[in-house]
Amino acid sequence: MSTYTIYHNPRCSKSRKTLAMLNERGIEPEIVEYLKSPLSVGELQSLQQKLGTPALAMIRSKEQAFKDLGLNDGQLSDASLLDAIAKHPVLLERPIVVCAENAVISRPPEIVLELL
């Protein structure tokens, strides 16, 4: 059986629903509460590779920190954006579910089914 990891915020309804969907299918993923244990830039780079998306897709653009840090200028490199997420983990879009070398941002929660 494959190993799953969920980058989870228990206060987020979509994150809780995604975790419930995995549990309903008999999957007990490793749970990483990224607000309590922020990811390093290297971990974020690895996650980005598995997602196959630009770093901007990993960012919660409606967070105040996004505006305060000027991350919406469109000219920032992926490295700059990942550095911002590492320093301000509230910016990480959630939930992210990883299985082997694949990952999805599970918004809406049903997207997690693509990994199963």
Secondary structure, 3 states (H helix, E strand, C coil): CCCEEEECCCCCHHHHHHHHHHHHCCCCCEEECCCCCCCCHHHHHHHHHHHCCCHHHHECCCCHHHHHCCHHHCCCCHHHHHHHHHHCHHHECCCEEEECCEEEECCCHHHHHHHC
